[in-house]
Amino acid sequence: MRDTALGLEVRQLQVRFGEFTALHDMSFSLAPGESLGLVGESGSGKSTVLRAICGLVPRAAGEVRLLGDGELPAPGSKAFRRQVQMVFQDPYGSLHPRQTVDRMLAEPLLIHGIGEAEARITAVLEAVGLGSSYRFRYAHQLSGGQRQRVAIARALILEPQLLLLDEPTSALDASVQAEVLNLLEALRRERGLSFLMVSHDLAVVTHLCERVMVMQRGREVETLAAVDLAQGRVGQDYTRSLMRAAEGFVRS
């Protein structure tokens, strides 16, 4: 495990699906140990950014590279995938229905040739608040919040330094959302992680992230400090419209 967190730099990223351009020359940076949120309406390209970074969709153009000390792995490499892990939106769909929790957590260790599987699995389950009694359960035996904790454990089992979080609480009940957000915040602090988080919920992003990038139609609208967004100090009309649409976010 690295001693320090890793950051990220994205330059002029383009993603196309046939004739449709999903991302137009996106550029931004994430400092080591920082948390950056991506917000915007559905179809703005937020999740596509994460998928392009981790190689789930092809880049038409642009550059992605890690920031940090020492020799850094190239995007797409096995070493890159060990350092950069993703937590998906839907805990019901992201876990294999025919595998136990133990097997789902052991598989990344096997792929990367990492030993001491039993100790690592026990430790990571404890870290996400589940414990070893959940090792041999199947996904259908878990609640939504427990499934997302398993998904987080699966992302953490390789001891990455950067987590890509794609709407990690949107499929959960409000009370469970708060529990998972508090867990993510504690894990970031304890492990010195960097977060790149996608969400449609402005309150969630301002709770977990230090900076926020607003997106529309595959382009950056503006980037600002989370505290400025929370207090309405924004520069673009589109951002104001997002705030008005976020019921309960703007306080009179």
C-alpha positions in Angstrom: 0.0 0.0 0.0 1.3 3.5 -0.9 2.1 5.9 1.9 0.2 8.8 0.3 -3.0 9.2 -1.7 -3.0 9.5 -5.4 -4.5 12.3 -7.4 -5.8 12.4 -10.9 -5.4 14.6 -14.0 -7.8 14.5 -16.9 -7.0 16.5 -20.1 -9.3 17.1 -23.0 -11.3 13.9 -22.5 -13.7 13.0 -25.3 -16.1 10.1 -25.4 -18.3 9.3 -28.4 -21.0 6.7 -29.0 -21.3 6.6 -32.8 -22.2 10.1 -33.9 -23.1 11.2 -30.4 -20.4 13.0 -28.4 -21.0 12.3 -24.7 -18.0 14.2 -23.4 -16.5 17.3 -25.0 -12.9 18.1 -24.1 -13.3 17.6 -20.4 -10.3 18.7 -18.3 -9.9 18.7 -14.5 -7.6 17.6 -11.8 -8.1 16.0 -8.4 -5.3 16.6 -5.9 -4.0 13.6 -3.8 -6.3 13.2 -0.8 -9.0 15.5 -2.2 -12.7 14.8 -2.9 -14.3 16.2 -6.0 -18.0 15.8 -6.9 -19.5 15.8 -10.4 -23.1 17.0 -10.5 -25.6 17.8 -13.3 -28.9 16.6 -14.7 -29.4 13.1 -16.1 -27.5 12.7 -19.4 -24.9 15.3 -18.5 -22.0 12.8 -18.8 -21.2 12.5 -15.1 -21.0 8.7 -15.0 -19.3 8.5 -18.4 -16.4 10.4 -16.9 -15.9 7.7 -14.3 -16.3 4.9 -16.9 -13.8 6.5 -19.2 -11.2 6.9 -16.4 -11.4 3.2 -15.5 -11.6 1.9 -19.0 -15.3 0.8 -19.1 -15.9 3.0 -22.1 -13.3 3.9 -24.8 -11.8 7.4 -25.0 -12.0 9.0 -28.4 -9.4 11.5 -27.3 -7.7 12.9 -24.2 -5.3 11.8 -21.5 -5.9 10.4 -18.0 -3.0 10.1 -15.6 -2.4 9.6 -11.9 -0.7 12.3 -9.7 1.6 11.4 -6.9 5.1 10.6 -5.8 7.2 7.9 -7.3 6.5 5.7 -10.4 2.8 5.7 -11.2 0.9 3.1 -13.2 -0.4 3.8 -16.7 -4.2 3.9 -17.2 -5.6 0.6 -18.2 -2.8 -1.4 -16.6 -3.3 -4.0 -13.9 -1.4 -1.8 -11.5 -3.7 1.1 -12.3 -6.8 -1.0 -11.7 -5.4 -1.9 -8.3 -4.9 1.7 -7.3 -8.2 3.0 -8.8 -11.4 1.2 -7.9 -15.1 2.0 -8.5 -18.2 1.7 -6.5 -21.3 1.5 -8.6 -24.7 3.0 -8.1 -26.9 -0.1 -7.8 -26.0 -2.6 -5.0 -28.6 -4.9 -6.3 -27.0 -5.2 -9.7 -23.3 -4.9 -9.0 -22.9 -8.0 -6.9 -22.9 -11.5 -8.4 -26.1 -13.3 -7.3 -24.5 -16.7 -7.2 -21.3 -15.9 -5.3 -20.9 -15.6 -1.6 -19.5 -12.4 -0.1 -16.3 -14.3 0.6 -15.9 -15.3 -3.0 -16.6 -11.8 -4.3 -13.9 -10.4 -2.0 -11.4 -13.2 -2.7 -11.6 -12.9 -6.5 -9.8 -9.5 -6.8 -7.0 -10.8 -4.5 -6.6 -13.9 -6.7 -6.5 -11.8 -9.9 -3.8 -9.6 -8.5 -1.8 -12.4 -6.8 -2.3 -11.0 -3.3 -2.1 -13.5 -0.4 -3.5 -13.7 3.1 -7.0 -13.7 1.7 -8.8 -14.8 4.9 -7.2 -12.1 7.0 -7.8 -9.4 4.4 -11.4 -10.3 3.9 -12.1 -10.3 7.6 -10.4 -7.0 8.1 -12.2 -5.3 5.2 -15.6 -6.5 6.4 -14.9 -5.1 9.8 -13.8 -1.8 8.2 -17.2 -1.4 6.5 -19.2 -2.4 9.6 -20.3 -5.9 8.7 -18.0 -8.4 10.3 -17.0 -12.0 9.4 -20.5 -13.4 10.0 -21.4 -12.0 6.5 -18.6 -13.9 4.7 -20.7 -16.8 3.4 -24.0 -15.0 2.7 -25.3 -14.4 -0.8 -26.5 -11.0 -2.1 -30.2 -11.9 -1.8 -29.6 -12.4 1.9 -28.5 -8.8 2.5 -30.3 -5.5 2.7 -29.6 -2.7 0.3 -27.3 -1.0 2.7 -25.4 -4.2 3.5 -25.0 -4.9 -0.2 -23.5 -1.5 -0.8 -21.2 -2.0 2.2 -20.0 -5.3 0.5 -19.5 -3.3 -2.7 -17.4 -0.8 -0.9 -15.4 -3.6 0.8 -14.8 -5.2 -2.7 -13.4 -1.8 -3.9 -11.2 -1.5 -0.8 -9.9 -5.1 -0.7 -7.0 -4.2 -3.0 -6.1 -1.1 -0.9 -6.6 1.5 -3.6 -5.8 5.1 -3.2 -8.5 6.6 -5.4 -12.2 5.6 -5.3 -14.6 6.4 -8.2 -18.1 6.7 -6.6 -21.0 6.5 -9.0 -24.1 7.6 -7.1 -23.2 5.3 -4.3 -26.3 6.0 -2.1 -29.0 6.9 -4.6 -30.6 3.4 -4.6 -30.8 3.4 -0.8 -33.4 4.7 1.7 -32.6 8.1 3.3 -31.6 6.7 6.7 -29.3 4.1 5.1 -27.9 6.8 2.8 -26.7 8.7 5.8 -25.0 5.6 7.2 -23.2 4.8 4.0 -22.1 8.4 3.5 -20.7 8.6 7.1 -18.9 5.3 6.4 -17.3 6.7 3.2 -16.3 9.8 5.0 -14.7 7.9 7.8 -12.9 5.5 5.4 -11.5 8.4 3.4 -10.2 10.1 6.6 -8.7 6.9 8.0 -7.1 5.6 4.8 -6.2 8.9 3.2 -8.2 8.2 0.1 -9.0 10.5 -2.9 -12.6 10.5 -4.0 -14.2 11.3 -7.4 -17.9 11.2 -6.8 -20.9 11.4 -9.1 -24.3 12.4 -7.7 -27.5 14.2 -8.7 -28.0 15.1 -5.0 -26.3 18.4 -4.2 -26.7 17.9 -0.5 -24.8 14.6 -0.7 -22.0 16.1 -2.7 -21.5 19.1 -0.5 -21.4 16.8 2.5 -18.7 14.5 1.2 -16.8 16.6 -1.3 -14.5 19.7 -1.0 -15.0 20.9 -4.6 -17.8 20.4 -7.1 -17.8 20.4 -10.9 -21.1 21.2 -12.5 -21.7 19.5 -15.9 -24.2 20.0 -18.7 -24.3 18.1 -22.0 -20.9 16.6 -21.6 -19.2 19.9 -20.8 -18.0 21.7 -17.6 -20.2 24.6 -16.6 -18.3 25.7 -13.6 -16.2 24.3 -10.7 -16.5 25.8 -7.2 -15.9 25.0 -3.6 -18.6 22.9 -2.0 -19.1 25.5 0.7 -19.8 28.1 -2.0 -22.4 25.8 -3.6 -24.0 25.1 -0.3 -24.3 28.9 0.4 -25.5 29.8 -3.1 -22.4 31.6 -4.2 -22.5 30.3 -7.8 -21.6 32.0 -11.1 -23.8 30.3 -13.7 -27.5 30.3 -14.2 -27.5 26.5 -14.9 -26.1 25.9 -11.5 -28.8 28.0 -10.0 -31.4 26.0 -11.8 -30.0 22.8 -10.3 -30.2 24.3 -6.9 -33.8 25.3 -7.4 -34.6 21.8 -8.6 -33.0 20.2 -5.5 -35.9 20.3 -3.1 -34.9 21.4 0.3 -31.4 22.3 -0.7 -31.9 26.0 -1.0 -33.0 27.4 2.3 -35.1 30.6 2.5 
